[in-house]
Amino acid sequence: MIKTDVVIVGAGPTGLFCAHQLGIIGLKCEIIDNLDKIGGQCIELYPDKPIYDIPAIPECTGEELTKNLIEQIKPFNFNFHLNERVDEIKKKDEKWFVKTSKNSEIITPNIVIAGGVGSFEPRKFSAKGIERFEGKSVLYSIKDKSIFNGKSLVIFGGGDSALDWAIELSKNSNVTLVHRRDEFRGAPSSVDKIMELKKNNKIEIFTKYQLANVKGVDQIDSIEIKHEDGEAKSLKADYVLGFFGLIMQLGPILSWGLNIDKKTIPVNTENFETNQKGIFAIGDICFYPGKLKLILSGFHEGALAARGCFKYARPDEKLKFEFSTTSKAVKSRLGIKE
Ligand SMILES: Cc1cc2nc3c(=O)[nH]c(=O)nc-3n(C[C@H](O)[C@H](O)[C@H](O)COP(=O)(O)OP(=O)(O)OC[C@H]3O[C@@H](n4cnc5c(N)ncnc54)[C@H](O)[C@@H]3O)c2cc1C
């Protein structure tokens, strides 16, 4: 069981800057995100797009902003739990008990929900009984491509992820690409490369087909795909990979006993606390009159929520207001030697 001052749900820009503000005032936190990377919408939806309205930064991309936010909290050495969704939150002796999809258990007096528009989840196959193979031989993301060497893979999808992985994995595996339409949506250069691999018998392609059935006991042995005309085909498969994009859903956040209004969490504007003591909400997920869904608003909300957390984490201490330019304590927390 991990003990900490604050659990931050969501490693988007708002969660990251809130972590900085917690570090500055001497609190510890654990940061949890369902994605396999840090940065929320900035990194998942627009890493290469320039942002023009971050104060004092005339222009930076989603990726650059994320990199700088990560750099800014490095001195605090906070722990990230990626690929983990916060599933359960329960009150336990005046504190909060937090459990994730990977069974991490954390006890904390404060939770800051910086969950944006909800957790990013892969769009999944709808074939019956497929759940029992998920995470083993049915995958929606790839962490270690070496497990596929010499194996038979069936990749589903028609966008960039499906095409890029089909091209990459065809170097060491037997790859079949299946798409429910005739046209691929990926970059023209990737489509050309795929067609060239097909011509050279390096990959097999079936279009207008979808996954209909999976066969196997612990691992998949074979699958059945069905053409839109109804014709079925059986394919040998050690692994089935689906790349259908991401959906965002509030999911478990809806069951934490919080007031929810049109998929957002109402908060007060003094410290961004919700209707539950010790649970704060900041960034795109919070709502109050005048709320702007902008990164700069999320930064302000994170700074005030961090101060709100202090009173539950250090009930016997009074938080002193200090400037980072002049405070010895802040500089020491940042590892700055004078
Ligand atoms: C194309 C585009 C362009 C944009 N341009 C601008 C711009 O120019 N300027 C600007 O200010 N804003 C812009 N925005 C908006 C900005 O990106 C958002 O306001 C900002 O990302 C919100 O940050 P956040 O940290 O609140 O949430 P997010 O960035 O959405 O991050 C939330 C994170 O929480 C995680 N999460 C949610 N629930 C759970 C859970 N239960 N367990 C674990 N993790 C969870 C999600 O996986 C996600 O990573 C743009 C948005 C888009 C889509």
The ligand as an SDF file (V2000), in Angstrom:
LIG
                    3D

 53 58  0  0  0  0  0  0  0  0999 V2000
   -6.8460   19.7640  -31.2390 C   0  0  0  0  0  0  0  0  0  0  0  0
   -6.8250   20.5400  -29.9330 C   0  0  0  0  0  0  0  0  0  0  0  0
   -6.1820   21.7550  -29.8620 C   0  0  0  0  0  0  0  0  0  0  0  0
   -6.1450   22.4740  -28.6610 C   0  0  0  0  0  0  0  0  0  0  0  0
   -5.5000   23.6860  -28.6220 N   0  0  0  0  0  0  0  0  0  0  0  0
   -5.4380   24.3770  -27.4420 C   0  0  0  0  0  0  0  0  0  0  0  0
   -4.7710   25.6490  -27.3790 C   0  0  0  0  0  0  0  0  0  0  0  0
   -4.2850   26.1680  -28.3780 O   0  0  0  0  0  0  0  0  0  0  0  0
   -4.7130   26.2890  -26.1630 N   0  0  0  0  0  0  0  0  0  0  0  0
   -5.2770   25.7470  -25.0300 C   0  0  0  0  0  0  0  0  0  0  0  0
   -5.1630   26.3660  -23.9490 O   0  0  0  0  0  0  0  0  0  0  0  0
   -5.9450   24.5610  -25.0880 N   0  0  0  0  0  0  0  0  0  0  0  0
   -6.0380   23.8720  -26.2520 C   0  0  0  0  0  0  0  0  0  0  0  0
   -6.7220   22.6820  -26.3020 N   0  0  0  0  0  0  0  0  0  0  0  0
   -7.4000   22.2040  -25.0670 C   0  0  0  0  0  0  0  0  0  0  0  0
   -6.3820   21.5900  -24.0980 C   0  0  0  0  0  0  0  0  0  0  0  0
   -5.6490   20.5640  -24.7260 O   0  0  0  0  0  0  0  0  0  0  0  0
   -7.1330   21.0700  -22.8860 C   0  0  0  0  0  0  0  0  0  0  0  0
   -7.7800   22.1700  -22.2610 O   0  0  0  0  0  0  0  0  0  0  0  0
   -6.1440   20.4420  -21.9060 C   0  0  0  0  0  0  0  0  0  0  0  0
   -5.4970   19.3210  -22.4710 O   0  0  0  0  0  0  0  0  0  0  0  0
   -6.8700   20.0090  -20.6410 C   0  0  0  0  0  0  0  0  0  0  0  0
   -5.9090   19.4700  -19.7980 O   0  0  0  0  0  0  0  0  0  0  0  0
   -6.2990   18.4490  -18.6340 P   0  0  0  0  0  0  0  0  0  0  0  0
   -5.0090   18.1500  -17.9530 O   0  0  0  0  0  0  0  0  0  0  0  0
   -7.4220   19.0360  -17.8610 O   0  0  0  0  0  0  0  0  0  0  0  0
   -6.9070   17.1630  -19.3670 O   0  0  0  0  0  0  0  0  0  0  0  0
   -6.3370   16.1860  -20.5100 P   0  0  0  0  0  0  0  0  0  0  0  0
   -5.2840   16.8210  -21.3210 O   0  0  0  0  0  0  0  0  0  0  0  0
   -7.5580   15.6800  -21.2070 O   0  0  0  0  0  0  0  0  0  0  0  0
   -5.6890   14.9860  -19.6730 O   0  0  0  0  0  0  0  0  0  0  0  0
   -6.4920   14.1990  -18.8630 C   0  0  0  0  0  0  0  0  0  0  0  0
   -5.8090   12.8600  -18.6380 C   0  0  0  0  0  0  0  0  0  0  0  0
   -6.5250   12.1670  -17.6150 O   0  0  0  0  0  0  0  0  0  0  0  0
   -6.5080   10.7980  -17.9040 C   0  0  0  0  0  0  0  0  0  0  0  0
   -7.5940   10.1370  -17.1730 N   0  0  0  0  0  0  0  0  0  0  0  0
   -8.9240   10.4400  -17.1610 C   0  0  0  0  0  0  0  0  0  0  0  0
   -9.6030    9.6210  -16.3280 N   0  0  0  0  0  0  0  0  0  0  0  0
   -8.6890    8.7820  -15.7990 C   0  0  0  0  0  0  0  0  0  0  0  0
   -8.7610    7.7030  -14.8810 C   0  0  0  0  0  0  0  0  0  0  0  0
   -9.9240    7.3040  -14.3170 N   0  0  0  0  0  0  0  0  0  0  0  0
   -7.6250    7.0450  -14.5660 N   0  0  0  0  0  0  0  0  0  0  0  0
   -6.4380    7.4270  -15.1240 C   0  0  0  0  0  0  0  0  0  0  0  0
   -6.2940    8.4380  -15.9940 N   0  0  0  0  0  0  0  0  0  0  0  0
   -7.4140    9.1060  -16.3320 C   0  0  0  0  0  0  0  0  0  0  0  0
   -6.6520   10.7470  -19.4300 C   0  0  0  0  0  0  0  0  0  0  0  0
   -6.1540    9.5110  -19.9440 O   0  0  0  0  0  0  0  0  0  0  0  0
   -5.8180   11.9600  -19.8670 C   0  0  0  0  0  0  0  0  0  0  0  0
   -4.4940   11.6170  -20.2050 O   0  0  0  0  0  0  0  0  0  0  0  0
   -6.7790   21.9510  -27.4850 C   0  0  0  0  0  0  0  0  0  0  0  0
   -7.4260   20.7090  -27.5500 C   0  0  0  0  0  0  0  0  0  0  0  0
   -7.4530   19.9980  -28.7610 C   0  0  0  0  0  0  0  0  0  0  0  0
   -8.1650   18.6570  -28.7990 C   0  0  0  0  0  0  0  0  0  0  0  0
  1  2  1  0
  2  3  1  0
  2 52  2  0
  3  4  2  0
  4  5  1  0
  4 50  1  0
  5  6  2  0
  6  7  1  0
  6 13  1  0
  7  8  2  0
  7  9  1  0
  9 10  1  0
 10 11  2  0
 10 12  1  0
 12 13  2  0
 13 14  1  0
 14 15  1  0
 14 50  1  0
 15 16  1  0
 16 17  1  0
 16 18  1  0
 18 19  1  0
 18 20  1  0
 20 21  1  0
 20 22  1  0
 22 23  1  0
 23 24  1  0
 24 25  2  0
 24 26  1  0
 24 27  1  0
 27 28  1  0
 28 29  2  0
 28 30  1  0
 28 31  1  0
 31 32  1  0
 32 33  1  0
 33 34  1  0
 33 48  1  0
 34 35  1  0
 35 36  1  0
 35 46  1  0
 36 37  1  0
 36 45  1  0
 37 38  2  0
 38 39  1  0
 39 40  1  0
 39 45  2  0
 40 41  1  0
 40 42  2  0
 42 43  1  0
 43 44  2  0
 44 45  1  0
 46 47  1  0
 46 48  1  0
 48 49  1  0
 50 51  2  0
 51 52  1  0
 52 53  1  0
M  END
$$$$
